[in-house]
């Protein structure tokens, strides 16, 4: 009997768990500041809800399947967006526009590779019921605000699915368009030569040559030649400038899900080669079972939750040398200031070892000499600097 974590899953301990919590708090703070409201949905859904009509999408085909006692076909959610279709079927009177956010675990039974897990945290924000590009811009402004708060240098890449479809048509590619798009989506993982080799199985050399010729053009070219979707990218660019930031137009960007209908984007960490966020417009998805079109746009943060940010003010360790009464009294005063505080008793070496293991910022030594002198030794565990402070000075120092 193997007593170990299931392959593809993980336990997360401090300080990594503290970093994840901090990033989640920053994301949620910005969701709220931009007027999004939280919802909660089940982890388990019926199989028909899960597979929808996009079963060829990789994330959909990688869903976890299960059955309950009644032999009903069920599965685990692989993202949050698909659940909106069920929500609006069951709750047709939700006031639009509806700005919702959700943070939680999603599951995909996909092939394992380093850094990939079958359970991961997604942080989603969606605007339902607003068809304007202004809603697209708000999603990107939200992302820009989160990245600024986390001090992450990133690049926003934008494309448009209508524009991509128009490029395929101009290239003479009218068959197997979804498969062509799936191959193009691999350009961030494979070389252009490898992608072209795969495309030769479904398109002619002439079509592929024309396709890559067009993919090398700039936005002005597509606007001038009236490619569908180009004007939407331009409008988004102008709106983002009002928020004070720019994005990069990337005509090869498509996003993996086939349900996207307009502008799409990904946010990449500069010099790291890691996508932190993605999203776009999906106007034909939410109203599928409600029997009406409900425009929607959203953004999702997945990889970002594991970003190695610097942690600040992880709290204080009070070390008692047989002066427990004063140590507890001091710890309580620190906690009243909403600062995390632990107490350890006895050997300072073990206490400092503990503080180092859990990235605690500072330590206060409480011994007989400190109480007599009414001065406590305060040690910054990051810099090693020590100073003796009165209780009042100490409480001011750590706020």
N, C-alpha and C positions, 0 to 999 in steps of 0.2 A: 504494500500500500504506500503510494507516494504522498508524503506530507509536504507539499510544496505549492507555490503559486502556479495557477494554470498558465500554460504557455500563451504568450500574447497579452498577458495581463501583468500588473505590477503593484507592489506596495510602494507608497511614497512617504518618506520620513523627512523630518527637519534636517537641514534648512531648506531642502527643495520644496517641501510642502508649504513652508512659510513664503517662499518666493511665489509659488502658484497662487496662494491666497492673496498676496499683495497685488499681483497682476489682475486677478479676478475682481478685487475691490476697485481698482482703477477703471477697469472696463465697465463695471456696473455703475460706478459713479457717473461716468460719461453717458451711459445709456439713459440714466435718469435726467441728467442735465439737458439732453436733447429731446426730452418729453416722451421717451419710450416707457411703457409700463410692463411689469413682469407677468408672465403666465407660467403655469406648470402643466405638463402633459405626461401621460403614462409612458413608461419604458416599453411596455408590451402593447402591440397592436395586432389586429387581425391580418392574416396573410394578404387578403385582397387589398387592404389599405396600404400595406407595405410595398407590394409590387407595382401597384398603380398601372400605368400604361407605358412605363419607361424601364422595363425589366432588363433591357440591353445595357443600361448605364452600369458602370462597374460597381459603384457603391450599392446599387439596388441588388445586383446579382450576388454581391458578397454579404447579404443580410444573414443574420442568425435566424434559423427556423426552429420552432418547437411546437409541442402540443400540450394542451391542458388535460385534466382528467376526463373531460367530455370528448376528447379526441378532436377538438377544434384546432384548425391550422392557425398558428400564431407566429410571432417573431419579435425580435428586439429592434427598436428604432435605430436606424443607421444615420439619421440626421433629424432636424426639426422641421424643415420646410414642408415635406410631404404631409405632415400632420395637419397643416393649415387647411388642406382640402376637406378633411373630415370635420374639422372644427367649424368651418363655415357651412357645411351641410347640416350639422346638428344645431348650429347657433346662427340662423339667418338674420337675426335682428341686431347683430353687433354693429354699433355705430361706426361708420366710416368717415374719414380715414382712421384706421386702427393701427396704432404704433405699439408693437409688442416687442419684448425681449425675453430671452430664455437662456439660462446657463445650466448645463448639466452633462451627464454622460451619454454618449452614443456608442454603438457597437457595430463592428464590421468584421466578418469572418474572412479576412483577406490573408494573402501570403505574408509570412513573417520575414522581416528584414531589419537590420539594425536601426534603432530609433523609431520603429513603427510598432504600435500596439493595437490590440483589437478592441480595447475600450479607451476612449479619449474624451476630453472635455471640449464641448463646443459652446461658444458664446455668440448668440445670434440676435440681430435686431432687424425687424422688418416693418415696412410701411405698407399697409394693405388698403387699397381703395383710392390711391392717388396715382394717376397715369402720367403726371408731369415729370419732366427731367429735373425739376427742382427737388423732387423726392430723391432722385439718384444722387444729386449733389449733396443733399443732407447726409446720406449714408457715407459718402466719402469724407465730408467735413467731420463727421463723427469719428471715423477712423483716424483722420489726421490729428484730431484732438487727443485721442488715446495714445498715439505714438509720441506726441509731444510730451504728454504727462510721464511716459515711461522713458523718455530721452533716447528713443530708438531712431536711428537714421534709416529711413526706408524709402523705397521708390514705388509709386502707385502706377500700375500699368492698366490701360483702358483700351477696350475694343468694343465692337458692336456685332451681335449675332446676325442682324439683318445685313450688315455690311459684308460679313464673312460669306453669307449665302449668295449675295450679289457678286462677290469675287469668284465664287465657284461657278456661277452661271456664266460670267464673262470668260472664264477659262474653258468653257465647254463641258464642265463636269455636271451632268444632270442625274447620273445614277450613283447609288451608294454614297450619297452626300454625308450621311451621318458617320459612315466608316472613314471617309476622307477626313472629316473634322476630328475624329478620334485619333487618327494618325498625326495630324497637325498638332494636337494637344501634347504629343510626346516630344516636341522640339526642345523643351526645357530639360529633358532627360537624355535624349539621344542626338546624335549629330544630324545635320541636314541631309547628308548622304544616306544615312540609315533610314531616315523617314522617307526619302525619295524612293529608295529600294522597295520599301513596303507599299508605297503608293502605286508602284508599277504593276502590282497585282490587281489593282482595281481601276486604274486610269491609264491613258496613253501617255507616251513620252511628251507629245506635243502639249497635251493638257497640263501635265505637271510643270513643264517649262513655263507656260503662260501663267500658271498659278503662282509660281515662285517669283516671276517677274512682277506680278501685281502686288504680291505680299511685301515687295521691297519699296513700294511707293509710300509717299507721305500723305497725311490727312488732306492737305490742300488739293492734291491730285484727285482724291476720291470726291471731294466737294465739287471741284470744278467739272468733273465728269459725271456728276449727279448719281453716284452710287448710293443705293438705299442704305440708310442708317448713318451715313457720314455726317449729316447735319445734326443728328442727335449727339454724336461725339463732340462736335463743335459747340453745341449749346451747353453741354456739360462742362467743357473746357472754360467757357466764358463764366459760367456760374461758380466754378471752383475758384476762379481768379477773384471773385467777390469775397470768398472766404479767406483769401490770402495764400493759396497754395496752387501748385501745378501738378499735372500728371504727365506720363509719357504715353503717347499713342503707340499701341503694339498690335498691328494687324494680324499676327499669328495667334494671339491670345483667344481662347474660346471657352475655357472652363469645362469641366468634365460632364456636367449634367446637360441632357438634351432639352430640358424644359426652359432654358433661358431664351428670351425673345428680343431683347434690345441691348442696351449698354451692359457690358460685363467688365469686371476688374479683378486684379490680384495685387496684393501689396507684398513686395519683396524686401527683405533685409539687405541693405547694401553690403557688398563684399562677403556675404555669408551664403548666398545661393539658396536661401530658404524662403518659401512663401509663408507669410504670417497670417494672411487674411484673404478672403475672396468673396465674390458675390456678384449681383447683377439683377436685371429686371426679368420677372417671370410672370407675364400678364395672363397666360392661359392655364396656369396651374391651380390656383386657389379655388376658383369657381367651378372646377371640373364636376364635382358631384352636386353642387348647388344649382346647376343648370343655368348659370349665367357667368359672364366674364367679370372677373374681379381683378383689376390691375394690382400688381405688387412688385416691390423691389426690396432687396435686403442685403445684409453683409454678415459674414460669419468669421469669427476668430477662433482658430483651432491651435495651430502650432505656437501661436503667441503665448499661450498659457504656460509653456515650458521655457520661456525666454530667460536666460541667466542674468536677471537684473541684480543690482547691488541692493542689499537689504539695509535699512536704516532703523535705528532705535528698536533693536530686538529685545530691549529690556535690561533689567538690572539683577545682579545676583548679590544678595546680602549673605555674608559669611559670618557666622556666629562662633566665637571662641568662649563657650560657657557663659554667654550673655544673652540667653534666649529671649528673655522678657523684652530687652531693648531692641533686639534684632526683629522680633515680631512687630513691635510698635513702629519701628522705622519702615518695615515692609508694608504695613497697612497704610501709612501716610503716603508712600510711593504709589500704591495701588489707587488711592483716592484721586491721584492725578492722572488716572487712566494709563499708567505706565506698567507694563508687565513686570512682575517681580517674583523671584524664587528665593527661598532661604535654604542654605546648607549649613550643616553643623559639623564642627571638628576640623580635620586636616585641610589646610588651605590648598595643598597640592591637588587633592582629589576634587575640591570645589572648582579650582581653576581649570582642571582637566574637563570637568563637566561643562563649564561655561564655554570652553573652546569647541567642544563637540557640538554644541547647539548654537554657536555663533552669537552668544550673549555679548552685548557691547561693553558692559562695565561691571565692576565689582566694588562693594563697600564692605570694609572689614570692621567688625564690631567686637572689640575685646575690652578687657579691664582697663588698659591704658587709655584707649579711645574714650571710654566713658568718663574716666577721671579728668582727662584734659578737655573733654567736650569737643573733641576734634576727631573726625572719622577719616580713615585712609580711603581715598577714592582712587580707583585704578581704571584708566581707559584701556580696555583689553585689546583694542585695535592698535593703539600707538605705544602702549606700555607706560605711558606717562602716569605718575602718581602725585597726589597732592592731599594735604590734610585740610578738611573743611568742617565748619560748624554744621549743625543739623539744618539750620536755615539756608546756609550757602549750598549745602548738599542738595536740598530739595529744589533750589533754584537752578542748580547746575544740570539736573537731569530732566528738566521740563522741556 
